[in-house]
Amino acid sequence: MRSFGRQYTAKEWARLAMKFGLIATDAKVWAAVNKQLRQGANDVNDVIRRKFGETTDRLNSARVEIRTHSDWLARVTSLLAGVGIGMGVGMLMAPTSGDDMRAALRNKVTDVKNNVGDLAARATRSARSSADFRSTGTAGD
């Protein structure tokens, strides 16, 4: 066994370098190193694929959850029904005569009907005008 603090000669360094050179140029060593690198790359690839798959699954389930629990139509309908009932009760409790109340209700219903008709007409015009544009962004014939 060599002592720890001993100086190596040039001949000993050359032998050591040749041993490492032979080890480094051995085909079996290179094949083993290549196999280990390939195995490590495959392990990393598997981890990345698994994590990506988990994340994609979580995003898809969140998207489905949002779409299924998006009951905005029911909420808007409830809001409008509440507003209508509130207006009706408020008008019925107001200190006016029956004839005046019926006329006021009739006017309000007519106004609401006209507003809904205008909104539908605007939506139809908007849908038609957006249908005139092709996917390239140019106006159609």
C-alpha positions in Angstrom: 0.0 0.0 0.0 1.3 3.4 -0.8 1.6 6.1 1.7 -0.8 9.1 1.5 1.7 11.9 1.2 4.2 10.2 -1.1 5.2 11.9 -4.4 4.5 9.9 -7.6 7.1 9.6 -10.3 6.4 10.4 -13.9 6.4 6.7 -14.7 3.7 6.0 -12.1 1.6 8.9 -13.5 2.0 7.5 -17.0 0.9 4.0 -15.9 -2.1 5.5 -14.1 -3.1 7.6 -17.1 -2.8 4.5 -19.3 -5.0 2.5 -17.0 -7.7 5.2 -17.1 -7.2 5.5 -20.8 -7.8 1.8 -21.2 -10.8 1.8 -18.9 -12.2 4.9 -20.8 -11.8 3.3 -24.2 -13.2 -0.1 -23.3 -16.3 -0.8 -25.4 -18.0 -2.5 -22.5 -17.5 0.5 -20.3 -18.9 2.8 -23.0 -21.8 0.5 -23.6 -22.6 0.4 -19.8 -22.3 4.2 -19.6 -24.6 4.6 -22.7 -27.1 2.1 -21.2 -27.1 4.0 -17.9 -27.6 7.4 -19.7 -30.4 5.9 -21.8 -32.1 4.4 -18.7 -31.8 7.8 -16.9 -33.3 9.6 -19.9 -36.2 7.1 -20.1 -36.9 7.5 -16.4 -37.0 11.3 -16.7 -39.2 10.9 -19.8 -41.6 8.6 -17.9 -41.8 11.1 -15.0 -42.5 14.0 -17.3 -45.1 12.0 -19.2 -46.8 11.0 -16.0 -46.8 14.5 -14.6 -48.0 16.0 -17.9 -50.8 13.3 -18.0 -51.9 14.1 -14.5 -51.9 17.8 -15.1 -53.9 17.3 -18.4 -56.4 15.1 -16.6 -56.8 17.7 -13.8 -57.3 20.5 -16.3 -59.9 18.5 -18.3 -61.8 17.5 -15.1 -61.8 21.1 -14.0 -63.0 22.2 -17.4 -65.8 19.6 -17.3 -66.7 20.7 -13.8 -67.0 24.3 -14.8 -69.1 23.5 -17.8 -71.5 21.2 -15.9 -71.9 23.6 -13.0 -72.3 26.7 -15.2 -76.0 27.1 -14.6 -76.0 30.7 -15.6 -79.3 30.4 -17.4 -81.1 29.2 -14.2 -79.5 32.0 -12.2 -80.5 34.7 -14.8 -84.0 33.3 -15.0 -84.2 33.4 -11.2 -83.0 36.9 -11.1 -85.5 38.1 -13.7 -88.3 36.3 -12.0 -87.3 37.9 -8.7 -87.2 41.3 -10.2 -90.6 40.7 -11.9 -92.2 39.5 -8.7 -90.7 42.4 -6.7 -92.0 45.0 -9.2 -95.5 43.3 -9.2 -95.7 43.3 -5.4 -94.4 46.9 -5.2 -97.0 48.1 -7.7 -99.8 46.2 -6.0 -98.8 47.7 -2.6 -98.5 51.2 -4.0 -101.2 53.7 -2.9 -102.9 54.1 -6.3 -106.2 53.2 -7.8 -106.8 49.9 -9.7 -107.3 51.6 -13.0 -104.0 53.5 -12.6 -102.2 50.4 -11.5 -103.4 48.3 -14.4 -102.4 51.1 -16.9 -98.9 51.3 -15.2 -98.5 47.5 -15.4 -99.6 47.5 -19.0 -97.1 50.2 -19.8 -94.3 48.4 -18.0 -95.1 45.1 -19.8 -95.1 46.9 -23.2 -91.7 48.5 -22.4 -90.2 45.2 -21.4 -91.6 43.5 -24.5 -90.1 46.3 -26.7 -86.7 46.1 -25.0 -86.6 42.3 -25.5 -87.6 42.7 -29.1 -84.9 45.3 -29.7 -82.3 43.1 -28.0 -83.3 40.2 -30.1 -83.1 42.3 -33.3 -79.6 43.6 -32.4 -78.4 40.0 -31.7 -79.8 38.8 -35.0 -78.1 41.7 -36.9 -74.9 41.1 -35.0 -75.0 37.4 -35.9 -75.7 38.2 -39.6 -72.9 40.7 -39.8 -70.4 38.4 -38.2 -71.4 35.6 -40.6 -70.4 37.9 -43.5 -66.7 37.5 -42.5 -64.8 34.5 -43.5 -62.2 32.9 -41.3 -59.5 34.9 -43.1 -61.0 38.1 -41.8 -62.1 39.3 -45.2 -65.7 40.4 -45.9 -67.8 37.9 -47.7 -69.8 38.4 -51.0 
